[in-house]
């Protein structure tokens, strides 16, 4: 550990809020010397296999998205990385001519990019912030990483928790950083596709309701069982329904009767019904079929919700 680091104002100026927050953590919480080199050691084979195993089915779910991302960004000389929730790279897609450079810069399976180890960087900082992050060249906390550019977004598992990060990094970045907006957009789309596929697979025996499109890296989706009980919810749905960080087993609330112990039940029920109506173009009969209730029951619930306004 080092003494608290003083950030030179000329380096701190101009950073976006997520990067300012990260630099403050590096200086104050981690007491990280920016001149210190990032550790060169990768996880050994056994450790990497354990990290991949902990990712479970998400590894297989993410594979086609990594291939698709590589097809999009490889022409810009970017490498695609998949990390776990701790910032350990578990998979990579890149072109042969850049392999030597990528290994040198730790853009490789087994590399540890947690913010507490590597300082401000795409993977580690997006995992801490829970939001998309671009770190361009001199915006890295570690001086030794100032030749890299990276954009990363977190993605969520079917339990609503952060499962890892998707990253696009370059060892030959455009000094202007103009491609960052495009990189962020394609990574957000991939993160949502991974979450959607993993949620549908995890709740394949249940009815899935999309509560609108959402505007972040997570899609607001819930899973209903035959009794109209919500048994699963994505991260965005938990935020929308006020469920917080409750584990999957505590998600349940009943759409067929007044749920016992349900958090903000009326608001939760309203959000589910509004989501079904949105999917059905405002038509009650298709929305009722989505929810698995009769048309008259849905009409009754809509009337009751309106009376609560």
C-alpha positions as CSV (number, residue, x, y, z in Angstrom):
1,X,0.0,0.0,0.0
2,X,1.1,3.5,-0.8
3,X,0.3,6.9,0.9
4,X,-2.7,8.7,-0.4
5,X,-1.9,9.9,-4.0
6,X,-2.4,13.5,-5.0
7,X,-4.0,13.8,-8.5
8,X,-2.4,16.5,-10.7
9,X,-5.1,18.8,-11.7
10,X,-4.0,18.8,-15.4
11,X,-4.6,15.0,-15.5
12,X,-7.9,15.2,-13.6
13,X,-9.4,18.0,-15.7
14,X,-11.8,17.0,-18.5
15,X,-12.6,13.5,-17.3
16,X,-16.2,12.4,-17.4
17,X,-17.9,11.8,-14.0
18,X,-17.4,7.9,-14.0
19,X,-13.7,8.4,-14.7
20,X,-13.3,11.1,-12.1
21,X,-14.9,8.8,-9.6
22,X,-12.6,6.0,-10.6
23,X,-9.5,8.2,-10.4
24,X,-10.6,9.2,-6.9
25,X,-10.9,5.6,-5.9
26,X,-7.5,4.8,-7.3
27,X,-5.9,7.7,-5.4
28,X,-7.9,7.4,-2.1
29,X,-9.3,3.9,-1.7
30,X,-6.6,1.8,-3.5
31,X,-3.7,4.2,-2.9
32,X,-2.4,3.1,-6.3
33,X,0.8,4.5,-7.7
34,X,0.0,5.5,-11.3
35,X,3.6,4.8,-12.3
36,X,3.5,1.2,-11.1
37,X,3.1,-1.4,-13.8
38,X,0.1,-3.7,-14.1
39,X,1.0,-7.2,-13.0
40,X,2.1,-9.3,-15.9
41,X,1.0,-12.7,-14.6
42,X,-2.0,-14.4,-16.1
43,X,-4.1,-16.9,-14.3
44,X,-2.8,-20.5,-14.8
45,X,-4.8,-22.9,-16.8
46,X,-6.5,-24.5,-13.8
47,X,-7.5,-21.1,-12.4
48,X,-8.8,-19.9,-15.8
49,X,-10.9,-23.1,-16.1
50,X,-12.4,-22.5,-12.7
51,X,-13.3,-18.9,-13.6
52,X,-14.9,-20.2,-16.8
53,X,-16.8,-22.8,-14.9
54,X,-18.2,-20.2,-12.5
55,X,-19.6,-18.4,-15.5
56,X,-21.7,-21.5,-16.2
57,X,-24.1,-21.4,-19.1
58,X,-23.4,-17.7,-19.8
59,X,-20.1,-18.7,-21.4
60,X,-22.0,-20.7,-24.1
61,X,-24.7,-17.9,-24.4
62,X,-22.0,-15.3,-24.9
63,X,-20.1,-17.2,-27.6
64,X,-22.1,-16.1,-30.7
65,X,-22.2,-12.5,-29.4
66,X,-18.4,-12.5,-29.2
67,X,-18.2,-13.8,-32.7
68,X,-20.7,-11.2,-33.9
69,X,-18.9,-8.3,-32.1
70,X,-15.5,-9.4,-33.5
71,X,-17.0,-9.2,-37.0
72,X,-18.1,-5.7,-36.4
73,X,-15.0,-4.2,-34.6
74,X,-12.1,-6.2,-36.1
75,X,-11.9,-3.9,-39.2
76,X,-11.0,-1.1,-36.7
77,X,-8.3,-3.2,-35.2
78,X,-10.1,-3.9,-31.9
79,X,-10.1,-7.0,-29.9
80,X,-13.2,-8.3,-28.0
81,X,-12.9,-9.6,-24.5
82,X,-15.4,-11.2,-22.1
83,X,-14.7,-11.0,-18.4
84,X,-16.4,-12.4,-15.3
85,X,-17.9,-10.2,-12.5
86,X,-14.4,-9.9,-10.9
87,X,-12.8,-8.5,-14.0
88,X,-11.0,-11.7,-15.0
89,X,-10.9,-12.2,-18.8
90,X,-12.4,-15.6,-19.7
91,X,-12.7,-15.4,-23.4
92,X,-11.3,-13.4,-26.4
93,X,-11.9,-12.8,-30.0
94,X,-9.1,-11.1,-32.1
95,X,-7.0,-11.3,-35.2
96,X,-3.8,-13.3,-35.5
97,X,-1.5,-10.3,-36.4
98,X,-2.3,-8.6,-33.1
99,X,-1.9,-11.6,-30.8
100,X,1.6,-10.8,-29.7
101,X,0.6,-7.2,-28.8
102,X,-2.5,-8.3,-27.1
103,X,-0.7,-10.8,-24.9
104,X,1.9,-8.0,-24.0
105,X,-0.9,-5.6,-23.0
106,X,-2.9,-8.4,-21.1
107,X,-5.8,-8.4,-23.6
108,X,-5.9,-12.1,-23.1
109,X,-7.8,-14.9,-21.2
110,X,-6.6,-15.0,-17.6
111,X,-5.7,-11.3,-17.3
112,X,-7.1,-9.5,-14.3
113,X,-8.7,-6.2,-15.0
114,X,-10.4,-5.5,-11.8
115,X,-10.2,-1.8,-11.0
116,X,-8.5,-2.5,-7.7
117,X,-5.7,-4.2,-9.5
118,X,-5.4,-2.4,-12.8
119,X,-6.7,1.1,-12.0
120,X,-9.1,2.9,-14.2
121,X,-9.9,0.7,-17.2
122,X,-12.9,-0.3,-19.3
123,X,-13.6,-3.7,-17.7
124,X,-12.9,-2.9,-14.1
125,X,-14.5,0.5,-14.0
126,X,-17.7,-0.5,-15.8
127,X,-18.1,-3.3,-13.3
128,X,-17.8,-0.9,-10.4
129,X,-20.0,1.8,-12.0
130,X,-22.5,-0.7,-13.3
131,X,-22.7,1.3,-16.6
132,X,-20.9,1.6,-19.9
133,X,-17.4,3.2,-19.7
134,X,-14.8,4.3,-22.3
135,X,-11.2,4.8,-21.2
136,X,-9.2,6.4,-23.9
137,X,-5.4,6.4,-23.7
138,X,-4.2,8.9,-21.1
139,X,-7.5,8.5,-19.3
140,X,-6.2,5.3,-17.8
141,X,-4.9,5.7,-14.2
142,X,-1.8,3.6,-14.9
143,X,0.6,5.6,-17.0
144,X,1.7,2.3,-18.6
145,X,-1.7,1.8,-20.1
146,X,-1.9,5.2,-21.9
147,X,-1.4,3.6,-25.3
148,X,-4.6,1.6,-25.0
149,X,-8.3,2.5,-25.7
150,X,-11.1,0.4,-24.3
151,X,-14.9,0.6,-24.1
152,X,-16.7,-1.9,-21.9
153,X,-20.3,-2.5,-20.6
154,X,-21.5,-4.8,-17.8
155,X,-24.0,-7.5,-18.6
156,X,-26.5,-9.1,-16.2
157,X,-27.4,-12.7,-15.6
158,X,-30.9,-14.2,-15.3
159,X,-30.8,-13.5,-11.5
160,X,-30.5,-9.8,-12.1
161,X,-26.9,-9.6,-10.9
162,X,-23.9,-8.4,-12.8
163,X,-22.4,-11.4,-14.5
164,X,-19.4,-9.9,-16.2
165,X,-18.4,-7.3,-18.8
166,X,-18.0,-7.1,-22.6
167,X,-15.0,-5.1,-23.8
168,X,-13.6,-3.8,-27.1
169,X,-9.9,-2.8,-26.8
170,X,-7.3,-1.5,-29.2
171,X,-3.5,-1.4,-28.9
172,X,-3.5,0.9,-31.9
173,X,-6.3,3.4,-31.1
174,X,-7.4,6.4,-33.1
175,X,-6.0,9.3,-31.1
176,X,-9.3,11.2,-31.5
177,X,-11.4,8.5,-29.8
178,X,-14.2,9.1,-32.3
179,X,-15.2,5.4,-32.5
180,X,-16.1,5.2,-28.9
181,X,-19.8,6.0,-29.4
182,X,-20.1,3.3,-32.0
183,X,-18.3,0.8,-29.8
184,X,-20.5,1.6,-26.8
185,X,-23.7,1.1,-28.9
186,X,-22.7,-2.3,-30.3
187,X,-21.6,-3.5,-26.9
188,X,-24.8,-2.4,-25.2
189,X,-26.8,-4.3,-27.9
190,X,-24.7,-7.4,-27.3
191,X,-25.1,-7.2,-23.5
192,X,-28.9,-7.0,-23.9
193,X,-28.9,-9.9,-26.3
194,X,-26.9,-12.0,-23.8
195,X,-29.2,-11.1,-20.9
196,X,-32.3,-11.8,-23.0
197,X,-31.1,-15.2,-24.2
198,X,-29.9,-16.3,-20.8
199,X,-33.1,-15.1,-19.1
200,X,-35.4,-16.9,-21.6
201,X,-33.3,-20.1,-21.3
202,X,-33.3,-19.9,-17.5
203,X,-37.1,-19.6,-17.4
204,X,-38.0,-21.6,-20.5
205,X,-40.9,-23.3,-18.8
206,X,-42.5,-19.9,-17.9
207,X,-44.2,-17.0,-19.6
208,X,-41.9,-14.1,-20.3
209,X,-43.2,-10.5,-20.3
210,X,-41.2,-7.6,-21.5
211,X,-42.0,-4.4,-19.6
212,X,-41.1,-2.0,-22.4
213,X,-37.7,-1.6,-24.1
214,X,-35.7,0.1,-21.3
215,X,-32.9,2.5,-21.9
216,X,-29.8,0.8,-20.4
217,X,-27.7,-2.3,-20.7
218,X,-30.5,-4.4,-19.1
219,X,-33.9,-5.3,-20.5
220,X,-36.9,-5.1,-18.2
221,X,-38.3,-8.7,-18.3
222,X,-40.2,-10.9,-15.8
223,X,-41.1,-14.6,-15.8
224,X,-44.5,-15.7,-14.7
225,X,-45.5,-19.2,-13.6
226,X,-48.9,-20.8,-14.3
227,X,-50.3,-19.2,-11.1
228,X,-49.4,-15.8,-12.4
229,X,-46.6,-15.5,-9.8
230,X,-43.5,-13.5,-10.9
231,X,-40.7,-16.0,-10.3
232,X,-37.9,-14.2,-12.1
233,X,-36.9,-10.7,-13.0
234,X,-34.0,-9.1,-14.9
235,X,-31.9,-6.3,-13.4
236,X,-34.0,-3.6,-15.2
237,X,-37.2,-5.1,-14.1
238,X,-36.1,-5.2,-10.5
239,X,-35.3,-1.6,-10.7
240,X,-38.6,-0.8,-12.4
241,X,-40.6,-2.8,-9.8
242,X,-38.6,-1.6,-6.8
243,X,-37.3,-5.1,-6.0
244,X,-33.7,-4.0,-5.3
245,X,-31.0,-6.6,-5.0
246,X,-33.2,-9.4,-3.6
247,X,-32.0,-12.9,-4.7
248,X,-34.2,-14.8,-7.1
249,X,-36.1,-16.7,-4.5
250,X,-37.4,-13.5,-3.0
251,X,-38.7,-12.0,-6.3
252,X,-42.2,-13.6,-6.1
253,X,-45.4,-11.6,-6.1
254,X,-48.8,-12.8,-7.2
255,X,-50.7,-11.4,-10.2
256,X,-53.7,-13.6,-9.6
257,X,-54.4,-12.3,-6.0
258,X,-53.1,-9.7,-3.7
259,X,-49.5,-10.9,-3.0
260,X,-48.4,-11.4,0.5
261,X,-45.3,-9.5,1.5
262,X,-44.8,-8.1,-2.1
263,X,-42.8,-4.9,-2.3
264,X,-45.0,-2.0,-3.6
265,X,-47.4,-4.5,-5.0
266,X,-49.8,-2.1,-6.8
267,X,-46.8,-0.5,-8.6
268,X,-45.4,-3.8,-9.5
269,X,-48.7,-5.1,-10.8
270,X,-49.2,-1.8,-12.8
271,X,-45.7,-2.2,-14.4
272,X,-46.4,-5.8,-15.5
273,X,-49.8,-4.9,-16.9
274,X,-48.5,-1.8,-18.7
275,X,-45.7,-3.9,-20.2
276,X,-48.2,-6.5,-21.5
277,X,-50.4,-3.8,-23.0
278,X,-47.4,-2.2,-24.6
279,X,-46.4,-5.5,-26.2
280,X,-50.0,-6.0,-27.4
281,X,-50.3,-2.5,-28.9
282,X,-52.8,-1.4,-26.3
283,X,-55.2,-4.3,-27.0
284,X,-56.7,-5.9,-23.9
285,X,-57.3,-9.4,-25.3
286,X,-53.7,-10.1,-26.5
287,X,-52.4,-8.6,-23.3
288,X,-54.6,-10.9,-21.3
289,X,-53.3,-13.9,-23.2
290,X,-49.7,-12.7,-22.5
291,X,-50.4,-12.6,-18.8
292,X,-52.4,-15.8,-18.8
293,X,-55.6,-14.2,-17.3
294,X,-59.1,-13.7,-18.8
295,X,-60.1,-10.6,-20.6
296,X,-62.6,-9.7,-17.9
297,X,-60.0,-10.2,-15.2
298,X,-57.6,-7.9,-16.9
299,X,-60.3,-5.3,-17.5
300,X,-61.1,-5.4,-13.8
301,X,-57.4,-5.0,-12.8
302,X,-57.0,-2.1,-15.2
303,X,-60.0,-0.4,-13.7
304,X,-58.7,-0.9,-10.2
305,X,-55.3,0.5,-11.1
306,X,-56.9,3.6,-12.6
307,X,-58.9,4.2,-9.5
308,X,-55.6,4.2,-7.5
309,X,-54.3,7.1,-9.6
